[in-house]
């Protein structure tokens, strides 16, 4: 009698564990798909925004490049380069490789982890480098086009640009990037666990 009770308890526990693992995998699949959709949407919006900015900046350069010196040209070239490089880095974060998540191999999970690692680096490293270089380019641009203006106007313009860049950076960090980092860390931990299970199995 005791043996039958023990056997029944063991069978119930095994079934419960299997169900929990399946649900966890489904949740991870849903989380990964939603995250990739968000990355795709963000990259499309970013690319379109950069394209519109490049067209406008190109018009400014063609119209006024004869009126200003090398800082004007260098600043615009720097802004162009930053937008192109940052756009390429952003698209590198997107997982173009598709595979049935239910039949994911350890190699594919390693691929997913690599994408998440790139996304973490984008938020923690590349955005800061981009912001600092963009601010320097804007300072150079403002300094050049306000050459004939009063000192008050020139430094006011530089102060406004600096406050705008700092404000946008802080607001984005607190409202979006913090949540993105939490999600990335959570998905990374889940994928690492799934990878270990596949390797041991």
C-alpha positions in Angstrom: 0.0 0.0 0.0 2.8 2.4 0.9 4.7 1.5 -2.2 1.6 2.2 -4.4 1.2 5.6 -2.7 4.8 6.4 -3.3 4.6 5.4 -7.0 1.5 7.5 -7.5 3.1 10.5 -5.9 6.2 10.1 -8.1 4.2 9.9 -11.3 2.2 13.0 -10.3 5.3 14.9 -9.7 6.9 13.9 -13.0 3.8 15.0 -14.9 3.7 18.4 -13.1 7.4 19.0 -13.9 6.9 18.2 -17.6 3.9 20.6 -17.9 5.8 23.4 -16.2 8.8 23.0 -18.6 6.4 23.1 -21.6 4.7 26.2 -20.4 8.0 27.9 -19.7 9.2 27.2 -23.2 5.9 28.6 -24.7 6.3 31.7 -22.6 9.9 32.1 -23.8 8.8 31.6 -27.4 6.1 34.3 -27.0 8.5 36.7 -25.3 11.2 36.2 -28.0 8.8 36.8 -30.8 7.3 40.0 -29.2 10.8 41.2 -28.5 11.9 40.7 -32.1 8.8 42.4 -33.4 9.6 45.4 -31.2 13.3 45.4 -32.4 12.1 45.3 -36.0 9.6 48.1 -35.5 12.2 50.2 -33.8 14.8 49.6 -36.5 12.3 50.5 -39.3 11.3 53.8 -37.5 14.9 54.6 -36.8 16.0 54.0 -40.4 13.1 56.1 -41.8 13.9 58.9 -39.3 17.6 58.8 -40.2 16.7 58.9 -43.9 14.5 61.9 -43.5 17.2 63.6 -41.4 19.9 62.9 -44.0 17.8 64.3 -46.8 17.2 67.5 -44.8 20.8 67.8 -43.7 21.9 67.2 -47.2 19.8 70.1 -48.4 21.3 72.3 -45.7 24.8 71.4 -46.8 24.1 71.9 -50.5 22.5 75.3 -49.8 25.1 76.7 -47.3 28.4 74.9 -47.8 29.9 77.8 -49.6 29.2 80.2 -46.7 30.9 78.3 -44.0 34.3 76.7 -43.3 35.6 73.2 -42.6 33.8 72.8 -39.2 30.5 73.0 -41.0 31.5 70.3 -43.5 33.1 68.1 -40.8 30.1 68.3 -38.5 27.6 67.3 -41.2 29.9 64.5 -42.4 30.2 63.2 -38.8 26.4 63.3 -38.3 25.9 61.4 -41.6 28.5 58.8 -40.6 27.0 58.4 -37.1 23.5 57.8 -38.5 24.7 55.2 -41.0 26.9 53.3 -38.5 24.3 53.4 -35.8 21.6 52.1 -38.2 23.9 49.2 -39.2 24.5 48.3 -35.6 20.8 48.5 -34.9 19.9 46.1 -37.7 22.7 43.7 -36.6 20.7 43.3 -33.4 17.7 41.9 -35.3 17.6 38.1 -35.7 17.0 37.6 -39.4 17.6 33.8 -39.0 14.3 32.1 -38.4 13.8 28.6 -36.9 10.9 26.7 -35.3 11.4 27.5 -31.6 10.0 24.2 -30.6 12.8 22.4 -32.5 15.5 24.9 -31.6 19.0 23.5 -31.5 21.8 24.6 -29.1 23.4 26.4 -32.0 20.3 28.4 -32.7 19.9 29.3 -29.0 23.5 30.5 -29.1 22.6 32.6 -32.1 19.7 34.1 -30.1 22.0 34.8 -27.1 24.4 36.5 -29.4 21.7 38.8 -30.6 20.6 39.6 -27.1 24.3 40.3 -26.2 24.5 42.8 -29.1 21.3 44.5 -28.0 22.7 44.8 -24.5 25.9 46.4 -25.8 23.9 48.8 -28.0 22.0 50.1 -24.9 25.0 50.1 -22.5 27.8 51.1 -24.8 27.0 52.2 -28.3 24.2 54.6 -27.5 26.5 56.5 -25.2 29.3 56.7 -27.8 26.7 57.8 -30.4 25.3 60.5 -28.1 28.6 62.0 -27.2 29.9 62.1 -30.8 26.6 63.5 -32.0 26.7 66.2 -29.3 30.3 67.1 -30.4 29.2 67.3 -34.0 26.2 69.5 -33.1 28.5 71.8 -31.0 30.9 72.1 -34.0 27.9 72.9 -36.3 26.4 75.5 -34.0 29.8 77.1 -33.3 30.4 77.5 -37.0 27.0 78.9 -38.1 26.9 81.4 -35.2 30.3 82.9 -36.0 28.9 86.3 -36.7 26.4 86.3 -33.8 26.8 87.7 -30.4 28.4 85.7 -27.6 25.1 85.5 -25.7 23.3 84.0 -28.7 26.1 81.6 -29.5 26.4 80.2 -26.0 22.7 80.2 -25.5 22.4 78.0 -28.6 25.1 75.7 -27.3 23.4 75.5 -23.9 20.0 74.7 -25.5 21.5 71.9 -27.7 23.4 70.5 -24.7 20.2 70.5 -22.5 18.2 68.9 -25.3 20.7 66.1 -25.8 21.1 65.4 -22.1 17.3 65.6 -21.5 16.5 63.1 -24.3 19.2 60.8 -23.1 18.1 60.8 -19.5 14.4 60.4 -20.5 15.1 57.5 -22.8 17.3 55.8 -20.2 14.6 56.0 -17.5 11.6 55.2 -19.6 12.7 52.7 -22.2 16.3 51.5 -21.9 15.9 50.3 -18.3 12.9 48.1 -19.2 14.7 46.8 -22.3 17.7 45.8 -20.2 15.5 44.0 -17.7 13.8 42.1 -20.5 17.1 41.2 -22.2 18.6 39.9 -18.9 15.5 37.8 -18.2 15.5 36.3 -21.7 19.2 35.6 -21.6 18.8 33.7 -18.3 15.9 31.7 -19.8 17.8 30.9 -23.0 20.9 29.8 -21.0 18.8 27.4 -19.0 17.2 26.0 -22.1 20.6 25.6 -23.8 21.9 23.7 -20.8 18.9 21.3 -20.9 19.4 20.7 -24.6 23.1 19.9 -24.1 22.5 17.6 -21.2 19.7 15.8 -23.0 
